[in-house]
Amino acid sequence: MPELKSTALARVEYDAATAVLTVWFAGSGEVWDHYAVPRAVYEALIAAEAPGRVFTATIRDRYPARRRSRGTDIAAALRASLAAT
């Protein structure tokens, strides 16, 4: 996981297999998944001098996103949804 020099973003992770960018916000502690984010966009984000500004300009409101509930175990939720089908 890359270290970000940002007061807005605490952490980001990118899953290349699914093109999902997960963003942890420093102030609120919220976690958001952004879908269909190209790898080049993620790479520009982590290389930026101001990642928060890059996020606002190139990711927020441009890619579908969903806020994770606090305490959500994504792996458990996926297993439950697969078991239900």
Secondary structure as GFF3:
##gff-version 3
##sequence-region A 1 85
A	DSSP	beta_strand	9	15	.	.	.	ID=ss1
A	DSSP	beta_strand	20	25	.	.	.	ID=ss2
A	DSSP	beta_strand	31	34	.	.	.	ID=ss3
A	DSSP	alpha_helix	39	47	.	.	.	ID=ss4
A	DSSP	alpha_helix	51	58	.	.	.	ID=ss5
A	DSSP	beta_strand	65	67	.	.	.	ID=ss6
A	DSSP	alpha_helix	74	84	.	.	.	ID=ss7
###
